[in-house]
Amino acid sequence: MSDLATAQNHAFQLSRTLMVPVTLFEVDGQYGVMVSHELDGGEVAIIHEFDPHEYGPAH
């Protein structure tokens, strides 16, 4: 599994756990995840936003 695939999986799981949208981003070759409303977008490359409400209720 690539680093990006791992980051995507963790971001998805985090959004489902917190039940809030989170954004997966890249900066300086590293991936990070933040609650979407707290991300100002500065000097990061946004990869994807995971919204747990798009996928139905969590288990």
Number of C-alpha atoms within 10 A of each C-alpha: 6 7 10 14 10 12 18 22 11 15 25 21 16 19 23 21 12 11 15 15 20 25 23 23 23 15 11 8 8 10 18 17 23 16 17 17 10 9 14 8 11 6 10 15 14 16 15 14 19 24 18 20 13 8 9 9 9 11 5
